């Protein structure tokens, strides 16, 4: 196949590209990414000669049509993905998730693309006190991020129903691993621990998340791309549920630091208490998670220890200003 992968310079998208090229080296990959703060060419280092890279946004009709021409399938990772940033300013989230998704879907129809896959999130379901979300669970998003992601998903479903577009949706739980931008819990705390900075924990830290190793999610997306039924949604829940405070304690242990670095901070507005996502429907396609959280966390910490070249420019740049605005204290020099 010739695949257009949007947002492929991000964390999950770049892992998907690596996964596809490892499993099917004959596939062609076209990348469309506007290289925002979290979309970085460094995430695709070593693949430059194996991909066709277009710099552009999915809300840019000309850029989308140019990149999509001749492609057999589209996998859309392009997203503004951080809840905190959506609370501070939601317009960019609506532009990417609603307008951008619309433009991708229209181009896929007009250019006769065989398959469209939308990468989404468990957050569109909101919080669940007991049990597990399935694909039949109602959408109940609680942040501007998840609300706009849900809107994009509904547009995909509408295009499958109204226009007959061969489209599928793949929703993942909290994903972690190498190359994740350090505004998210695990890389933020890993880098803070290595620098002996306090590790900020929202509220009481007892929010429960369903953790999914990034390479497992990438494989699931590829399985759904090839085997999923038109118009269907496929959830990909990770094999382990943990409270955030236990994740932070695990990071401290893996980094050789003690719990005196934990700093409880004011909770995020509207913070969802618990996510839990089924993966039964995706398992029925032949997928299984391979990495449990304990192993994945060890591998993640080791990667950040060994790749200072990747994260040092981030902690030296705009991220420092964002962090100070968000948490009310500066990072170590």
C-alpha positions as CSV (number, residue, x, y, z in Angstrom):
1,X,0.0,0.0,0.0
2,X,0.9,3.6,-0.4
3,X,-0.2,5.3,2.9
4,X,-0.7,8.9,3.8
5,X,0.0,9.3,7.5
6,X,-0.9,12.6,8.9
7,X,0.6,13.8,12.1
8,X,3.4,11.2,11.6
9,X,6.0,13.5,13.2
10,X,4.3,13.1,16.5
11,X,4.7,10.5,19.2
12,X,2.2,7.7,18.2
13,X,2.3,8.6,14.5
14,X,6.1,8.2,14.2
15,X,5.9,4.8,16.0
16,X,3.2,3.7,13.6
17,X,5.4,4.6,10.6
18,X,8.3,2.7,12.1
19,X,6.1,-0.3,12.7
20,X,4.7,-0.4,9.2
21,X,8.1,0.0,7.6
22,X,9.5,-2.8,9.8
23,X,6.6,-5.2,9.1
24,X,6.1,-4.3,5.4
25,X,9.2,-2.6,3.9
26,X,7.5,-2.6,0.5
27,X,4.8,-0.2,1.6
28,X,5.2,3.5,0.7
29,X,4.7,6.1,3.4
30,X,3.8,9.8,2.7
31,X,3.9,12.0,5.7
32,X,1.9,15.2,6.2
33,X,2.7,17.1,9.3
34,X,2.7,20.8,10.2
35,X,5.5,20.4,12.7
36,X,4.0,22.0,15.7
37,X,5.8,22.0,19.1
38,X,5.1,18.3,19.5
39,X,5.5,17.3,15.9
40,X,9.3,17.0,15.4
41,X,11.4,15.7,12.5
42,X,13.6,14.1,15.2
43,X,10.8,11.5,15.8
44,X,11.4,10.2,12.3
45,X,15.2,10.2,12.5
46,X,16.7,7.4,10.4
47,X,13.7,7.1,8.1
48,X,14.3,10.2,5.9
49,X,15.2,8.1,2.8
50,X,12.2,5.8,3.3
51,X,9.4,8.4,3.5
52,X,8.0,11.3,1.5
53,X,7.7,14.3,3.8
54,X,5.2,17.1,3.2
55,X,5.1,20.0,5.7
56,X,1.5,21.2,6.0
57,X,-1.7,21.2,8.0
58,X,-4.7,19.0,7.5
59,X,-6.9,22.1,7.5
60,X,-5.0,23.2,4.4
61,X,-7.0,21.9,1.4
62,X,-4.1,22.3,-1.1
63,X,-1.6,20.6,1.1
64,X,-3.9,17.7,1.8
65,X,-4.7,17.1,-1.9
66,X,-1.1,17.3,-2.9
67,X,0.0,14.8,-0.2
68,X,-2.9,12.4,-0.7
69,X,-2.8,12.1,-4.5
70,X,-2.0,8.5,-5.5
71,X,-2.4,7.1,-1.9
72,X,-4.4,3.9,-1.2
73,X,-5.2,4.7,2.4
74,X,-5.1,7.5,4.9
75,X,-4.3,7.2,8.6
76,X,-5.0,10.4,10.5
77,X,-3.0,11.0,13.7
78,X,-3.0,14.8,13.3
79,X,-4.2,16.2,16.6
80,X,-3.8,18.7,19.3
81,X,-3.6,16.2,22.1
82,X,-3.1,17.9,25.5
83,X,-6.1,18.5,27.7
84,X,-4.4,21.3,29.7
85,X,-3.7,23.3,26.5
86,X,-7.3,22.8,25.3
87,X,-8.6,24.3,28.6
88,X,-6.3,27.3,28.1
89,X,-7.3,27.8,24.4
90,X,-9.7,25.6,22.5
91,X,-9.9,27.2,19.0
92,X,-6.8,25.4,17.6
93,X,-8.3,22.1,18.8
94,X,-11.5,22.7,16.9
95,X,-9.7,23.8,13.7
96,X,-7.6,20.6,13.7
97,X,-10.1,18.0,14.9
98,X,-13.2,19.4,13.1
99,X,-12.2,21.4,10.1
100,X,-9.0,19.4,9.4
101,X,-10.9,16.1,9.7
102,X,-13.6,17.4,7.3
103,X,-11.0,18.4,4.7
104,X,-9.3,15.0,4.9
105,X,-12.6,13.2,4.5
106,X,-13.6,15.3,1.5
107,X,-10.3,14.8,-0.2
108,X,-10.4,11.0,0.5
109,X,-13.8,10.8,-1.2
110,X,-12.8,13.0,-4.2
111,X,-9.5,11.2,-4.8
112,X,-10.9,7.7,-4.4
113,X,-8.9,6.6,-1.5
114,X,-9.6,3.0,-0.6
115,X,-9.5,3.3,3.2
116,X,-9.6,6.0,5.8
117,X,-8.6,5.4,9.5
118,X,-9.2,8.0,12.2
119,X,-7.0,7.6,15.3
120,X,-9.0,8.7,18.4
121,X,-9.0,8.5,22.2
122,X,-10.8,6.8,25.1
123,X,-11.5,10.4,26.4
124,X,-14.4,10.8,24.0
125,X,-16.4,8.5,26.4
126,X,-15.7,10.6,29.5
127,X,-15.2,9.1,32.9
128,X,-16.5,5.7,34.1
129,X,-16.8,4.8,37.8
130,X,-17.2,1.1,37.3
131,X,-16.8,-1.3,34.4
132,X,-15.3,-0.7,31.0
133,X,-16.2,1.3,27.9
134,X,-17.1,-0.6,24.8
135,X,-17.6,0.6,21.2
136,X,-21.4,0.8,22.0
137,X,-20.8,3.2,25.0
138,X,-22.3,6.7,24.5
139,X,-19.9,9.6,23.8
140,X,-19.7,11.9,26.8
141,X,-16.6,14.1,26.4
142,X,-15.7,16.5,29.2
143,X,-12.9,18.7,27.9
144,X,-12.5,20.9,24.8
145,X,-9.9,18.3,23.6
146,X,-12.1,15.3,23.9
147,X,-15.2,17.2,22.7
148,X,-13.5,18.2,19.5
149,X,-12.0,14.7,19.0
150,X,-15.6,13.3,19.4
151,X,-16.8,15.7,16.8
152,X,-14.2,14.5,14.4
153,X,-15.1,10.9,15.1
154,X,-18.8,11.7,14.3
155,X,-17.8,13.3,11.0
156,X,-16.0,10.1,10.1
157,X,-19.0,8.0,10.9
158,X,-21.2,10.3,8.9
159,X,-19.0,10.0,5.9
160,X,-19.1,6.3,6.1
161,X,-22.9,6.3,6.4
162,X,-23.8,9.1,4.0
163,X,-21.2,8.8,1.3
164,X,-20.2,5.2,1.7
165,X,-16.6,6.1,2.5
166,X,-14.6,3.0,3.6
167,X,-13.7,4.5,7.0
168,X,-12.9,3.1,10.5
169,X,-12.1,4.6,13.9
170,X,-9.5,3.3,16.3
171,X,-9.6,4.6,19.9
172,X,-6.7,4.0,22.2
173,X,-6.3,4.3,26.0
174,X,-3.5,6.3,27.6
175,X,-0.4,5.6,25.5
176,X,3.2,5.9,26.6
177,X,6.7,5.1,25.5
178,X,9.7,6.7,23.8
179,X,9.4,10.0,22.0
180,X,6.4,11.3,23.9
181,X,6.4,15.1,24.4
182,X,7.1,15.8,28.1
183,X,3.9,17.7,28.8
184,X,2.3,14.3,29.3
185,X,2.5,12.6,32.7
186,X,5.1,9.9,32.2
187,X,7.8,11.7,30.2
188,X,7.2,14.9,32.3
189,X,7.8,13.0,35.5
190,X,10.7,10.9,34.1
191,X,12.6,14.1,33.0
192,X,11.8,15.9,36.2
193,X,13.0,13.0,38.3
194,X,16.3,12.7,36.3
195,X,16.8,16.5,36.9
196,X,15.8,16.3,40.6
197,X,12.8,18.6,39.9
198,X,9.5,18.1,41.8
199,X,7.0,15.8,40.1
200,X,3.6,17.6,40.0
201,X,0.6,15.4,40.7
202,X,-2.9,16.7,40.2
203,X,-5.3,16.6,43.1
204,X,-4.9,13.5,45.2
205,X,-3.3,11.6,42.3
206,X,-5.8,8.8,42.5
207,X,-7.2,9.2,38.9
208,X,-7.2,5.8,37.2
209,X,-5.8,5.3,33.7
210,X,-5.7,2.4,31.4
211,X,-2.0,2.2,30.1
212,X,-1.1,1.1,26.6
213,X,2.5,0.6,25.2
214,X,2.9,2.8,22.1
215,X,4.2,-0.1,19.9
216,X,1.2,-2.2,20.9
217,X,-1.2,0.7,19.9
218,X,0.7,1.1,16.6
219,X,0.2,-2.6,15.8
220,X,-3.5,-2.4,16.7
221,X,-4.0,0.5,14.4
222,X,-2.3,-1.4,11.5
223,X,-4.5,-4.4,12.2
224,X,-7.7,-2.3,12.2
225,X,-6.5,-0.5,9.0
226,X,-6.2,-3.9,7.2
227,X,-8.9,-6.0,8.8
228,X,-11.5,-3.7,10.3
229,X,-15.0,-3.5,8.9
230,X,-16.2,-0.3,7.1
231,X,-17.9,2.2,9.4
232,X,-16.9,0.4,12.6
233,X,-15.2,1.6,15.8
234,X,-12.4,-0.4,17.4
235,X,-11.2,0.3,21.0
236,X,-7.7,-0.6,22.1
237,X,-7.4,-0.7,25.9
238,X,-4.1,-1.4,27.5
239,X,-3.6,-4.4,29.8
240,X,-3.0,-2.5,33.0
241,X,-5.1,0.1,35.0
242,X,-3.2,2.2,37.6
243,X,-3.7,5.2,39.7
244,X,-1.6,8.2,38.6
245,X,0.2,8.3,42.0
246,X,1.3,4.7,41.5
247,X,2.7,5.6,38.1
248,X,4.6,8.4,39.6
249,X,6.0,6.2,42.3
250,X,7.1,3.7,39.7
251,X,8.9,6.4,37.8
252,X,10.7,7.6,40.9
253,X,11.8,4.0,41.7
254,X,13.0,3.4,38.1
255,X,15.0,6.7,38.2
256,X,16.5,6.0,41.6
257,X,14.7,8.9,43.4
258,X,12.6,8.9,46.5
259,X,9.1,10.1,47.0
260,X,10.1,13.5,48.6
261,X,10.1,14.8,45.0
262,X,6.3,14.3,44.7
263,X,4.4,17.7,44.8
264,X,0.6,17.7,44.9
265,X,-0.8,20.6,42.8
266,X,-4.3,22.0,42.2
267,X,-6.4,19.6,40.2
268,X,-7.1,20.1,36.5
269,X,-10.6,21.6,35.9
270,X,-13.1,18.9,35.1
271,X,-10.5,16.2,35.6
272,X,-11.9,12.7,34.6
273,X,-11.6,10.3,37.5
274,X,-11.3,7.0,35.7
275,X,-10.9,5.6,32.1
276,X,-11.2,2.0,31.2
277,X,-11.4,0.7,27.7
278,X,-12.2,-2.7,26.3
279,X,-10.1,-4.3,23.6
280,X,-12.2,-7.3,22.8
281,X,-13.3,-6.2,19.4
282,X,-9.8,-5.5,18.3
283,X,-8.5,-8.8,19.8
284,X,-11.1,-10.6,17.6
285,X,-9.1,-9.3,14.6
286,X,-6.0,-11.1,15.9
287,X,-4.3,-8.3,18.0
288,X,-3.0,-8.7,21.5
289,X,-1.0,-6.4,23.7
290,X,2.6,-7.7,24.2
291,X,4.0,-5.3,26.8
292,X,2.8,-5.0,30.4
293,X,3.2,-1.7,32.2
294,X,6.1,-2.6,34.5
295,X,8.2,-3.6,31.5
296,X,7.1,-0.7,29.4
297,X,7.9,1.8,32.1
298,X,11.4,0.4,32.5
299,X,11.9,0.6,28.7
300,X,10.6,4.2,28.6
301,X,12.8,5.4,31.4
302,X,15.8,3.7,29.8
303,X,15.1,5.4,26.5
304,X,14.9,8.9,28.0
305,X,18.1,8.3,30.0
306,X,19.9,7.3,26.7
307,X,18.5,10.0,24.4
308,X,19.3,13.4,26.0
309,X,19.9,14.7,22.4
310,X,16.1,14.2,21.8
311,X,14.7,15.9,24.9
312,X,17.4,18.5,25.9
313,X,16.3,21.0,23.3
314,X,12.7,20.7,24.5
315,X,13.5,21.4,28.1
316,X,15.7,24.4,27.0
317,X,13.0,26.0,24.9
318,X,9.4,27.1,24.9
319,X,8.4,24.2,27.1
320,X,10.1,25.8,30.1
321,X,7.7,28.8,29.8
322,X,4.7,26.5,29.4
323,X,5.7,24.5,32.4
324,X,6.1,27.6,34.6
325,X,2.7,28.9,33.5
326,X,1.1,25.5,34.2
327,X,2.7,24.6,37.5
328,X,3.8,27.9,38.9
329,X,7.5,27.0,39.3
330,X,10.5,26.9,37.0
331,X,12.4,23.8,35.9
332,X,16.0,23.3,37.0
333,X,18.6,24.8,34.7
